[in-house]
Amino acid sequence: MNVNKIIYKPVGMLVSVLGGLAASALFNKVWAKVAGGSEAPDPTDKKATWGEVLLAATIQGAIFGLVKAAVDRGGAEGYRKVTGEWPDD
């Protein structure tokens, strides 16, 4: 196994964590606009409606999926530019 590929794993994990933090911040901003400034409901919050909980989960899932795909793809492209190899090769 190439040393660069061994290095890619921990760097990729760090970038994924940072992406998760960015996705969380983005979701909070989007939800504040959608819900008029309130925090996203917790699924077990008895005051939240089914609609609110499911809408929040849908938006959160879409944002996290988008950010994860962008971060993973960007990391792979960056790795290729630096090493000349694709991470999974």
KANORHU-V618817 format. One record per residue. N is the residue number from 1. RES is the residue in three letters. SS is DSSP state (helix for helix, strand for strand, loop for the rest). D_LAST is the distance of its C-alpha to the last C-alpha in Angstrom with 2 decimals. Layout:
N&RES&SS&D_LAST ; N&RES&SS&D_LAST
//
This chain:
1&MET&loop&10.46 ; 2&ASN&loop&10.40 ; 3&VAL&helix&13.28 ; 4&ASN&helix&11.79 ; 5&LYS&helix&9.34 ; 6&ILE&helix&12.62 ; 7&ILE&helix&14.46 ; 8&TYR&helix&12.35 ; 9&LYS&helix&13.56 ; 10&PRO&helix&17.26 ; 11&VAL&helix&17.14 ; 12&GLY&helix&15.46 ; 13&MET&helix&18.22 ; 14&LEU&helix&20.87 ; 15&VAL&helix&19.94 ; 16&SER&helix&20.05 ; 17&VAL&helix&23.47 ; 18&LEU&helix&24.71 ; 19&GLY&helix&23.62 ; 20&GLY&helix&25.60 ; 21&LEU&helix&28.57 ; 22&ALA&helix&28.42 ; 23&ALA&helix&28.24 ; 24&SER&helix&31.19 ; 25&ALA&helix&33.21 ; 26&LEU&helix&32.54 ; 27&PHE&helix&33.56 ; 28&ASN&helix&36.73 ; 29&LYS&helix&37.66 ; 30&VAL&helix&37.09 ; 31&TRP&helix&39.00 ; 32&ALA&helix&41.83 ; 33&LYS&helix&42.26 ; 34&VAL&helix&42.14 ; 35&ALA&loop&44.50 ; 36&GLY&loop&46.77 ; 37&GLY&loop&45.75 ; 38&SER&loop&45.63 ; 39&GLU&loop&42.82 ; 40&ALA&loop&40.57 ; 41&PRO&loop&42.24 ; 42&ASP&loop&41.12 ; 43&PRO&loop&40.84 ; 44&THR&loop&43.65 ; 45&ASP&loop&45.93 ; 46&LYS&loop&49.08 ; 47&LYS&loop&50.13 ; 48&ALA&loop&47.03 ; 49&THR&loop&47.17 ; 50&TRP&helix&44.68 ; 51&GLY&helix&43.96 ; 52&GLU&helix&43.26 ; 53&VAL&helix&40.96 ; 54&LEU&helix&38.97 ; 55&LEU&helix&38.81 ; 56&ALA&helix&37.58 ; 57&ALA&helix&34.88 ; 58&THR&helix&33.79 ; 59&ILE&helix&33.64 ; 60&GLN&helix&31.90 ; 61&GLY&helix&29.22 ; 62&ALA&helix&28.63 ; 63&ILE&helix&28.45 ; 64&PHE&helix&26.13 ; 65&GLY&helix&23.77 ; 66&LEU&helix&23.85 ; 67&VAL&helix&23.37 ; 68&LYS&helix&20.48 ; 69&ALA&helix&18.60 ; 70&ALA&helix&19.55 ; 71&VAL&helix&18.62 ; 72&ASP&helix&15.16 ; 73&ARG&helix&14.45 ; 74&GLY&helix&16.23 ; 75&GLY&helix&14.40 ; 76&ALA&helix&10.94 ; 77&GLU&helix&12.80 ; 78&GLY&helix&14.55 ; 79&TYR&helix&11.64 ; 80&ARG&helix&10.38 ; 81&LYS&helix&14.06 ; 82&VAL&helix&14.62 ; 83&THR&helix&11.83 ; 84&GLY&loop&10.78 ; 85&GLU&loop&7.02 ; 86&TRP&loop&5.50 ; 87&PRO&loop&5.69 ; 88&ASP&loop&3.82 ; 89&ASP&loop&0.00
//
